[in-house]
Amino acid sequence: QVQLVESGGGLVQPGGSLRLSCASSGFSFSNYGINWYRQAPGKERELVAAISTTGGTTNYADSVKGRFTISRDNAKNTVYLQMNRLKVADAAVYYCNAQRICLRVYDYWGQGAQVTVSS
């Protein structure tokens, strides 16, 4: 059974930090690129950060570049999103997504973690 379980969300003041984790099971994690998406109320889901299978390549949305860091530990089947200097605009539900294209698209999602940024 495929599972992606996010944790680490919560309430933080503007300028603060949080680290999200996404623990996976049920599939060959190291063969999947991993993405973090977020969705705020009334807005479309947006791609925040992405990391390649080995972790050697990362990409970020312009809105988080320099503040967020995505990383992965293939030995632990876990991906992280370190979020620093958080802004009110970063408040959203954050989703972990595992994706692989091999003859067909394999696409798995976590249930989401709420991040609230408020003073």
N, C-alpha and C positions, 0 to 999 in steps of 0.2 A: 504494500500500500504506500503510495507516494504521499509524503508529508513535507510541508514547509511551514515552520512555526516561527513567527516573529516574536521578539521580546525586546524589552528595554525602552518602550515608549513611556510617556508620562507627561507631567506638567513641568515646564521650566520657564524661567524668566528670560526676557530678551537679553541676548548676550551670553546666555548659558550654553551648556553642552549636554548632549545625550549620545549614547552609543546603542544603536539597534543591532540586534543579532538575528540571524535567520538560520535555524538548525534544520537540516534536511535528512530525509531517510526514504528508502524505497526505490531509489534510482542511483545511477552511477554519477554522483555529484561532480566528480572531477572532469567529466566529459561535457559539462553544461556551462555555457555562459550564464552569468547571473546579473540580473538587473534589479534596481530599486526604483519603484514608481511611487508617486504620491497622488492623492486626490483630496482636494479641499471641497467643502460643501458648495454645490452649485457650479463646480468647475470640472473640466475634463481631467482624466488621469494623465499625468505627465511623467516622462522618464527623467529620473533624477541623476542616476549614476549606473554605470555598467562596468563589468569586469570580465576579462577573458578566462578561459578554462585554467590557465596556469597562473593567472594574476598579473601577467606581464603587461597587459594593456588595460587601461582604465579610461573611461570617458565620463564627462560631467555636463549637466545642464549649465548654461552660463550663469543662471541665478544662484548656483551653489558652489561654483568653481572657486577654489581657494579656502572654502569653509568646511566642505564635506570631504571625507575620504572613504572610499570603498576598499575593502580588503577581503581576503578569503583564506581559510585554512582547510585545505583539502583533506588533511588527516582527520579533521574533526567534522568534515561535511558541513561547514558553517561559513556564512558570509557576514560581514559586519559593515555597518555604515556609521562612521564617526561624524557627528554633526557638531560643529563649533560655531560660536558667534551667531546663535540662532536668532532669527527674526520672527516677528509676528506672522509675516507672510509664509513662513515655513510650516505653519500649523496645518496638519492634514493627517489623513490615514496613510501610512506608509506600507507598501506591499513589496514583498520579495517575489521575484519571478525567475524561474529557471528555464532556459531555452536551449534547444539543440535542433539543428537541421541535419537530418540524415535520412534520405529518401522521403521522409515526411517531417513535419514540424512537431517536435515534442515541446509542450508548453505547460508548465506547472506554476501554480500561484499559492501563496500563503493567504492567511485569513486577514492579515493587516494588523498594524499596531498604531494606536492613536498617539500623535504628538501634538501637544498643546503648548503654545508659546504665549504667555500672558504675564503681565505684571500684577 
